[in-house]
Amino acid sequence: MRSLKKIMMMVLVGAFAFVPMVSVDAAETDIKQVSTGEEFLAAIKDENVTNIELTDDIEITERGVITTTKNINGNGHKITYTGSFKNGGDNTTWGSDTSNGDGIYVILAWHTDVTLSNITLTGGNVGLSTNGANVTLEGTIDVSGNGFGGIEVTDGQDDPRLPSLTINGTIVNTTETDLTPTLWTDGLTDEEVATVNIEYNGVQVAAYENVKGQVQLFLKAENTPEGQNYDALDANDYKPAPTEEPDEPTTPPTEQDRVEDNTENPETSDGILLLSLLAIVGVTGTALTYRRLHN
């Protein structure tokens, strides 16, 4: 029995010496995955949830109001508003019987920081409202299928704060018309409009000014109303420059190239050195343990 114990101790010492070092990140990423409208609405109302990830297309029957910092990754999915509109109308009818005169925004960012990525917002009066909020859009954002247009940038009426909108990627709006712009400002004075930050892939967006007292911006030039005070976003001009792929070698490397290309990978070399040191420690530990057990 004593011999068996000795053998087991030597094996354990040697085994621990050869265990590879594994880097473990103790901090868990806080991501709330949602697959239904109910789960999504609960997540955006929960101030303890910061990161939300859609795992499916979802439908919501009330506005998605966001009042705390949120990062929402749509993963290419869509959020569709399927609730009611005022007096039984459709999304070209402003508001609903329970919205106190406010429009139906699929997502309404209110006085906070919000990042949206790779998501479709559809079915409402407006896809997205940045109401005194700092909103960043990443990847592809589709705001097609909303009755009054895609994105509203406003400071609101209660406790007004200047908004900002940063677009990193591509805006899609297949239902844009000359009466339903892709992006517009509302409730801002001329002075405020001049200071509001609206960027599309690093380009400062500027278009002044609409007869309704709004700044309206369009993806397609043909939808832009006539007149020198109008401008179009022209999505092609604002798309990120394509990343150039490195040229692949046209001929396979020769045997001489393989011999000359003997540069060591620093990470690989460090790993081999570390493994060698661990092996030496393991063998030494095993030998010392063996000697001690037999003395």
C-alpha positions as CSV (number, residue, x, y, z in Angstrom):
1,M,0.0,0.0,0.0
2,R,2.9,2.4,0.9
3,S,4.5,1.7,-2.4
4,L,1.3,2.5,-4.2
5,K,1.1,5.8,-2.4
6,K,4.6,6.6,-3.4
7,I,3.9,5.9,-7.0
8,M,0.8,8.0,-7.0
9,M,2.6,11.0,-5.4
10,M,5.3,10.8,-8.1
11,V,2.8,10.7,-10.9
12,L,0.9,13.6,-9.5
13,V,4.0,15.8,-9.1
14,G,5.1,15.0,-12.7
15,A,1.6,15.6,-14.1
16,F,1.1,19.0,-12.5
17,A,4.5,20.1,-13.8
18,F,3.4,19.3,-17.4
19,V,0.0,20.9,-17.2
20,P,-0.1,23.7,-19.8
21,M,-0.7,27.2,-18.7
22,V,-4.2,28.3,-19.8
23,S,-5.2,31.9,-19.8
24,V,-8.7,32.3,-18.3
25,D,-10.6,35.5,-18.4
26,A,-12.5,35.6,-15.1
27,A,-14.8,38.4,-16.2
28,E,-17.9,37.1,-17.9
29,T,-19.4,39.1,-20.7
30,D,-22.8,40.5,-19.8
31,I,-24.9,39.6,-22.8
32,K,-28.6,39.2,-22.6
33,Q,-29.9,37.1,-25.5
34,V,-33.5,37.7,-26.5
35,S,-35.7,35.9,-29.0
36,T,-39.1,37.4,-28.4
37,G,-40.6,40.9,-28.1
38,E,-41.4,40.4,-24.5
39,E,-37.8,39.5,-23.7
40,F,-36.5,42.4,-25.7
41,L,-38.8,45.0,-24.0
42,A,-37.9,43.6,-20.6
43,A,-34.2,43.8,-21.3
44,I,-34.2,47.4,-22.5
45,K,-36.2,48.4,-19.3
46,D,-33.7,46.6,-17.1
47,E,-31.0,49.1,-16.0
48,N,-28.7,46.2,-15.1
49,V,-28.6,44.9,-18.6
50,T,-26.2,46.7,-20.9
51,N,-25.6,44.3,-23.8
52,I,-28.5,42.8,-25.7
53,E,-28.2,40.3,-28.6
54,L,-31.1,39.2,-30.8
55,T,-31.2,35.5,-31.7
56,D,-34.3,35.8,-33.9
57,D,-36.7,38.2,-35.6
58,I,-39.0,39.7,-33.0
59,E,-42.3,41.6,-32.8
60,I,-43.2,44.3,-30.3
61,T,-46.6,45.8,-29.5
62,E,-45.3,48.9,-27.7
63,R,-42.5,51.4,-28.4
64,G,-39.0,50.3,-27.5
65,V,-38.1,53.1,-25.1
66,I,-34.4,53.1,-24.0
67,T,-33.4,55.3,-21.1
68,T,-30.1,53.7,-19.9
69,T,-26.9,52.8,-21.8
70,K,-27.5,49.9,-24.2
71,N,-25.5,48.1,-26.8
72,I,-27.9,46.1,-29.1
73,N,-26.6,43.6,-31.6
74,G,-29.3,42.6,-34.0
75,N,-27.2,39.8,-35.7
76,G,-29.0,40.7,-38.9
77,H,-32.5,40.2,-37.3
78,K,-35.4,42.6,-37.4
79,I,-37.7,44.3,-34.8
80,T,-41.2,44.8,-36.1
81,Y,-43.8,47.0,-34.4
82,T,-47.1,45.1,-34.7
83,G,-49.1,47.2,-32.2
84,S,-52.0,49.5,-32.8
85,F,-52.1,53.0,-34.3
86,K,-54.5,55.9,-33.5
87,N,-58.1,55.3,-34.4
88,G,-57.4,52.0,-36.0
89,G,-55.1,53.5,-38.6
90,D,-51.8,52.1,-40.0
91,N,-48.2,53.4,-39.6
92,T,-49.0,56.4,-41.7
93,T,-51.3,57.5,-38.8
94,W,-49.3,59.3,-36.2
95,G,-49.3,57.7,-32.7
96,S,-51.6,55.3,-31.0
97,D,-54.6,55.6,-28.7
98,T,-52.3,55.1,-25.7
99,S,-49.2,57.1,-26.7
100,N,-50.4,60.5,-25.6
101,G,-49.9,62.0,-29.0
102,D,-46.3,60.7,-29.4
103,G,-45.4,58.8,-32.5
104,I,-44.6,55.1,-32.6
105,Y,-40.9,54.7,-32.8
106,V,-39.7,51.1,-33.0
107,I,-36.8,52.3,-30.9
108,L,-36.7,55.6,-29.0
109,A,-33.4,56.4,-27.4
110,W,-34.0,59.0,-24.6
111,H,-31.2,61.0,-23.1
112,T,-28.7,58.2,-23.0
113,D,-26.0,56.4,-25.0
114,V,-27.1,53.7,-27.4
115,T,-25.3,51.6,-29.9
116,L,-27.2,49.6,-32.5
117,S,-25.6,47.1,-34.9
118,N,-26.8,45.0,-37.9
119,I,-30.5,45.4,-37.2
120,T,-33.7,46.2,-39.0
121,L,-36.3,48.5,-37.4
122,T,-39.7,48.4,-39.2
123,G,-43.4,48.8,-38.9
124,G,-43.6,52.0,-36.9
125,N,-44.2,55.6,-37.7
126,V,-40.4,56.0,-37.4
127,G,-37.7,53.3,-37.1
128,L,-35.4,55.2,-34.7
129,S,-35.6,58.4,-32.7
130,T,-32.4,59.9,-31.1
131,N,-34.2,62.1,-28.5
132,G,-31.5,64.0,-26.8
133,A,-29.4,60.8,-27.0
134,N,-26.0,59.9,-28.3
135,V,-26.6,57.1,-30.8
136,T,-24.0,55.1,-32.8
137,L,-25.0,52.8,-35.6
138,E,-22.7,50.0,-36.7
139,G,-22.8,47.6,-39.6
140,T,-26.0,47.6,-41.7
141,I,-29.0,49.4,-40.3
142,D,-32.3,48.9,-42.2
143,V,-35.1,51.4,-41.5
144,S,-37.4,50.5,-44.4
145,G,-41.1,50.1,-43.9
146,N,-41.9,53.0,-41.5
147,G,-44.7,55.3,-42.3
148,F,-43.1,58.7,-41.8
149,G,-39.4,57.8,-42.5
150,G,-36.4,56.2,-41.1
151,I,-34.5,58.1,-38.4
152,E,-35.5,61.2,-36.4
153,V,-32.9,63.3,-34.6
154,T,-34.4,65.6,-32.0
155,D,-33.9,67.2,-28.6
156,G,-37.5,66.6,-27.6
157,Q,-39.8,69.0,-25.8
158,D,-39.3,68.0,-22.1
159,D,-35.8,68.7,-20.8
160,P,-34.3,69.3,-24.2
161,R,-30.7,68.0,-24.8
162,L,-28.8,68.2,-28.1
163,P,-28.6,64.7,-29.7
164,S,-25.8,63.2,-31.8
165,L,-25.8,60.4,-34.4
166,T,-22.7,58.6,-35.6
167,I,-23.2,56.1,-38.5
168,N,-20.4,53.6,-39.0
169,G,-21.5,51.4,-41.8
170,T,-24.5,51.5,-44.2
171,I,-28.1,52.8,-43.9
172,V,-30.7,51.0,-45.9
173,N,-34.2,52.4,-46.7
174,T,-36.0,50.8,-49.6
175,T,-39.2,52.7,-48.9
176,E,-37.7,56.2,-49.0
177,T,-39.7,58.8,-50.9
178,D,-39.6,62.5,-51.3
179,L,-42.2,62.7,-48.5
180,T,-40.6,60.1,-46.2
181,P,-36.9,60.9,-45.8
182,T,-34.4,58.4,-44.4
183,L,-33.1,60.9,-41.8
184,W,-34.4,64.3,-40.5
185,T,-34.1,66.6,-37.6
186,D,-37.1,67.9,-35.7
187,G,-37.6,70.5,-33.0
188,L,-34.1,72.0,-33.5
189,T,-33.4,75.7,-34.2
190,D,-31.1,76.7,-37.0
191,E,-28.3,77.3,-34.5
192,E,-28.8,73.9,-32.9
193,V,-28.9,72.1,-36.2
194,A,-25.5,73.7,-37.0
195,T,-24.0,72.2,-33.8
196,V,-25.7,68.8,-33.9
197,N,-23.2,66.0,-34.8
198,I,-24.5,63.8,-37.5
199,E,-21.7,61.7,-39.1
200,Y,-21.9,59.1,-41.9
201,N,-18.7,57.0,-42.0
202,G,-16.6,60.0,-40.8
203,V,-18.3,62.5,-43.1
204,Q,-20.2,65.4,-41.5
205,V,-23.7,65.4,-42.9
206,A,-25.2,68.7,-43.7
207,A,-28.5,69.6,-45.5
208,Y,-30.5,72.8,-44.9
209,E,-33.4,73.4,-44.8
210,N,-37.0,72.0,-45.3
211,V,-40.2,74.1,-45.4
212,K,-41.4,72.2,-42.3
213,G,-38.6,73.7,-40.3
214,Q,-36.7,70.4,-40.5
215,V,-33.5,69.2,-42.0
216,Q,-34.3,66.3,-44.3
217,L,-31.7,63.9,-45.7
218,F,-32.2,61.4,-48.5
219,L,-30.3,58.3,-49.6
220,K,-31.4,58.7,-53.2
221,A,-30.9,61.9,-55.2
222,E,-34.1,61.4,-57.1
223,N,-36.1,61.7,-53.8
224,T,-34.5,65.0,-52.8
225,P,-36.9,67.9,-53.3
226,E,-35.7,70.5,-55.8
227,G,-34.0,73.5,-54.4
228,Q,-30.5,74.6,-53.3
229,N,-31.3,74.0,-49.7
230,Y,-31.6,70.3,-50.1
231,D,-29.0,67.6,-50.2
232,A,-28.8,63.9,-50.5
233,L,-26.8,61.4,-48.5
234,D,-26.0,59.3,-51.5
235,A,-25.2,56.0,-49.8
236,N,-22.5,55.1,-52.4
237,D,-20.5,58.1,-51.3
238,Y,-20.7,57.3,-47.7
239,K,-19.9,53.6,-47.8
240,P,-16.6,52.6,-46.1
241,A,-13.7,52.1,-48.5
242,P,-13.3,48.4,-49.4
243,T,-10.5,46.6,-47.6
244,E,-7.8,45.5,-50.0
245,E,-6.9,41.9,-49.7
246,P,-3.2,41.0,-49.9
247,D,-2.1,39.6,-53.2
248,E,-1.6,35.8,-53.1
249,P,1.7,34.5,-54.4
250,T,1.5,33.5,-58.0
251,T,4.0,30.7,-57.7
252,P,4.6,28.2,-54.9
253,P,7.7,28.8,-52.8
254,T,10.9,27.0,-53.9
255,E,12.8,24.7,-51.7
256,Q,15.4,27.4,-51.2
257,D,12.7,29.8,-50.0
258,R,11.6,27.3,-47.5
259,V,15.1,26.9,-46.2
260,E,15.8,30.6,-46.0
261,D,12.4,31.3,-44.3
262,N,13.5,30.0,-40.9
263,T,12.4,33.0,-38.9
264,E,11.2,31.9,-35.5
265,N,7.7,32.8,-34.4
266,P,8.3,34.7,-31.1
267,E,5.1,33.2,-29.6
268,T,6.1,29.7,-30.6
269,S,9.6,30.1,-29.4
270,D,8.4,31.4,-26.0
271,G,6.0,28.5,-25.8
272,I,8.7,25.9,-26.5
273,L,11.0,27.6,-23.9
274,L,8.3,27.6,-21.3
275,L,7.4,24.0,-22.0
276,S,11.1,23.0,-21.6
277,L,11.4,24.8,-18.3
278,L,8.2,23.1,-17.1
279,A,9.6,19.7,-18.1
280,I,12.8,20.4,-16.2
281,V,10.8,21.4,-13.1
282,G,8.6,18.4,-13.4
283,V,11.5,15.9,-13.7
284,T,13.4,17.6,-10.9
285,G,10.3,17.6,-8.7
286,T,9.7,13.9,-9.4
287,A,13.3,13.0,-8.7
288,L,13.3,14.9,-5.4
289,T,10.0,13.4,-4.3
290,Y,11.3,9.9,-5.1
291,R,14.5,10.4,-3.1
292,R,12.6,11.8,-0.2
293,L,10.2,9.0,-0.1
294,H,13.0,6.4,-0.2
295,N,15.2,8.1,2.5
